Amino acid sequence: MKTSNEVSTHYQIYRETVLADITKIVAEHMEQPEDEIGENAHLINDIGCDSLDITEIIMLIEDHFDIDIPEDNVEDARTPGQVADGLFKLLGNIEND
């Protein structure tokens, strides 16, 4: 049985991987350097995404992770970190089904 520290470490490593993939997708789509897109950068205000960009980024994320993201999961995600957290929860729910 894993200790809570082991679970937390596993979560952190996996979340960092998911966040790195999302950051790369956003950076490539928006033609910006990855290192300029922080976890808490607002997709619209800081990165310059419009609604079409966000839709396209979500489609790229769906393709990358081979999942369908329900629209209500997208509405609250305003930063790459929030997208990663939402995706992590969604992937966790898929794996537990």
Sequence and secondary structure as in RCSB ss.txt:
>XXXX:A:sequence
MKTSNEVSTHYQIYRETVLADITKIVAEHMEQPEDEIGENAHLINDIGCDSLDITEIIMLIEDHFDIDIPEDNVE
DARTPGQVADGLFKLLGNIEND
>XXXX:A:secstr
   HHHHHHHHHHHHHHHHHHHHHHHHHHHT  GGG  TT  TTTTT   HHHHHHHHHHHHHHHT    HHHHT
T  SHHHHHHHHHHHHHHHHH 
